[in-house]
Amino acid sequence: MIAVRPVRTAREKSLFLTFPWKIYQGDPLWVPPLLPERRKMIDPRRGKFFVHGQADLFLAWKDGRPAGTISCGEDLSATRSRGFGECQIGFFECVEDYAVAEALFAQAEAWGRARGLRRLVGTYNLDREDGRGVLIEGRDRPAAVYCGHNPPYYPAFFERYGFRKCGDDGLAYAIEIDLEQPPVRRLLRLAEQIRRRKPNLRVRGANLSDRDGEIERILELQNRGLAHFPDFTPYTRADIEAMVLPMLDVVDPDLVLFAEVDGRPAGWFPAVPNLNEVLIHLNGLRYPWDYLRALRYARHRPQSLAIKSVIVLPEYWDTGVGVLLFAEMAVRAAAKGYRWADLSLTGENNPDTRPLALRMGAKIYKRYRFYEKEIVPDPPGR
C-alpha cells in the first residue's frame, strides 16, 4: 500500500532530508548535500524561498516504510508578475517503483489544483539555482556545485506521468584549462585583436570593498541579460544576495569577472571553486564524526572551477565582450593552477555561450531536463 503524507514532525523532517541516502547508497557519483544547509532551506523561518513563497513537503510511504519525497511550492512574486501560478516541484527522490512516483506526482498536482495553479514545473529545490532539472545524460563524473544527480530511471517516471520537456535542456560543459591548447590559443589571439580595436572595453575582477555596488550591477546584468528567455522571472535584490553572499568566504575576486564598456556594466562571468570535490567526502555532515572529515579536507584545494552564469547584455552580443570574458578567465584560472572548469547550466540553444564554449574546445558532459505538465482541473460540480 502506498500513501503520501505531509511532513509535519521533527522526525518526519529528518526522514525527508536523509531519504536520499537510501537512494544513493553505493553511488560513487552522488555528492551528499550538507544537512545543516538543507534544514535551513526547508525552514519557513529561515529559508529564502519563504520570503516570497509558500511550500509543503511530502513523504511517500510504501508498506509502512519511506519510499519517496517531493516538495511543492509557489513563488508568489512570480505569480504576481506572470498573472498565473505554477506548482514548483523539487526534492524529488523515489525508489525504483513507478507507482510511488505516480503517487508523489498526483499529490503535487492536487496541491497545485487546490491553489488554483496552472501547471507543474521542475525540478529545483526551493531555489531556482539548486538542483535544477533532471539528469538525462552524463554519468562519468560527479556533478559540480548546484547541479544535481539522480538515478537513470527518473526521466522515464516523469514522462510516463505526462510531463514534457520545458524549454531548452540545460547543458554542463567541461573545459580543460590549458593555454597551450590550439582552441585556447586562437581565442587569446582573437581577444588581443578585440582589445586593440576597442580600448573602451575592459574586463576587471570583483571589488569586494564595494559589495553593495557590485550586487546592484549583478542584479541589472541578470535581469537585462536573461529577459529574452520565455517565462523569465526577474531576480530581486534578495535573490542576488542569497546567491552571492554565501560564496564570499570562498570566492576569489580575481575570478569574478565584470566586462565594462565606457565604464558601464556589459557582462559578468563568475567562477567559484568547485566545492563538490570536497563535499563528496563529507557525508553531508550527517553524523558528528563527519565534522572530523571536514577538518581533514579543510585545506584541500579543488582542481576545478564552477562557472554558473555567463551574462552579456543584448546590445553587446556581437561586440567581443563574451570573447574577452572567456579569454581573461582562461588566463587567470591557469595562473592559479586550476585544471578544468565546469560551465553550467546553459541552454542547448544559447546563442552566445555555446559558440564560445565550443571555440575553447569544451565538451558537453551532462544534460539536464526541466519538465512541465498542465494541472488537470477538477471536473465541474466537484
Buried (B, 14 or more C-beta within 10 A) or exposed (E): EBEBEEBEEEEBBEBBBBBBBBBBEEBEBBBBBBBEEBBEBBEEEEBBBBEBBEBBBBBBBBEEEBBBBBBBBBBEBBBEEEEEBBBBBBBBBBBEBBEBBBBBBEBBBBBBBEBEBBBBBBBBBBBBBBBBBBBBBBEEBBBBBBBBBBBEEBBEBBBEBEBEBBBBBBBBBBBBBBBEBEBBEEBBEBBEEBBEEBEEBBBEBBEEEEBEEBBBBBBBBBBBBBEEEEEEBBBBEEBBBBBBEEBEEEBBBBBBBBBBBEEEBBBBBBBBBBBBBBBBBBBBBBEEEBEEBBEEEEEEEBEBBBBBBBBBBEEBBEBBBBBBBBBBBBEBBBEBEBEBBBBBBBBEEBEBBBEBBBBBBBEBBBBBBBBBBEBEEEEEEE
